[in-house]
């Protein structure tokens, strides 16, 4: 059966028959269902490019194949000189987008629309380019102008969710939009990736793994899903599977340095064994404890009281007793019930870790000279730094919740954390530098 698919795939690329969106979907489906067909596409593309008598239509076909293989610069060069048809312009736009040339991509989508390519597809592609180009308000305006059947498509729901997220909209609305997108199309890579990230953030490792696996099976390769899936495999000591994920990234992006570094690390760790089941349980609990209380819908009174007490995470609440809360001004039984229900939703109890309350960590730097705004910067959750999965898991393992707690650590402290290397350290340094801070002793 797989052989039949391979023969059909090669025929689609090399024949003189019609080549359009339907045929491209067939290529993508064949590779998604059997990744070995990626090699078949590569071979067929090599044969097509060796033909000296290519027609403009064949050039368009070749350009699309270059795009599917991740050879974006060749795709741009070929499609720019192809038949000038709607398909050529649309995939020229997608290749320009992949090269982060967002204005050029938008221009190509306009040309595709003018040449007769599906208007809604062009608009949604433009929305994505606008969002990545830092113009999320313009992207949302375009989405608002769309109406009809397109509003029920997976791509529309995903683009709307991603755009709302980029504007710091309601996380529940974003998640609901991604979930609806997956209901419409269970293979949509962007929506699956968005849902996987949310589950990863909240410590739902099993669900995150399942969603990353589904997203990673898409084609063209979803880089974020493959990288994060690889990291989850590493956490489970499944180094061979992790290496396969990183290799797939390199198949499409040969110059991706992070994937190359991670592949080397995973390959080097492949013969190591480390039983960390207990550590994983601690990691999952730490991730739950680090969830900000602002992620929950609390009454204004409860929210204000928690803010005044310096309570920022669920973990903070597990280290506070009921009496301590009730002693706070304006905090009564109604607010107490609300807090209990919030904790119960995550399997926690108020004050369950109160006995573990430790003395404040000695401050290694003087903060008395800091302004209220600068002090507030230190109190922000580490999640605000938007770290990668690997760096974020290290923060969880070390029990770090705020930026202030992070900058009390030295580079050596971080490097002692499992799976945290120089690449992750440099990432943390860059993120801290962007907010005017640095690690201790840096």
Secondary structure, DSSP 4 states (H G I P E B T S, - for coil): -HHHHHHHHHHHHHSSS--SHHHHHHHHHHHHH-TTHHHHHHHHHHHHHT-TT--HHHHHHHHHHHHHTT-HHHHHHHHHTS---HHHHHHHHHHHHHTT-HHHHHHHHHHHHHHT--HHHHHHHHHHHHHHTT-HHHHHHHHHH--SGGGGSHHHHHHHHHHHHHTT--HHHHHHHHHHHHHH-TT-HHHHHHHHHHHHHTT-HHHHHHHHHHHHTSSS--HHHHHHHHHHHHHTT-HHHHHHHHHHHHHH-TT-HHHHHHHHHHHHHTT-----HHHHHHHHHHHHHTSBGGGS---HHHHHHHHHTT--BHHHHHTS-HHHHHTSTT--HHHHHHHHHHHHTTT--TTTTGGG--PPPPPSS--TT--HHHHHHHHSBGGGG---HHHHHHHHHTT--BHHHHTTSBHHHHHTSTT--HHHHHHHHHHHHHTT---BT-
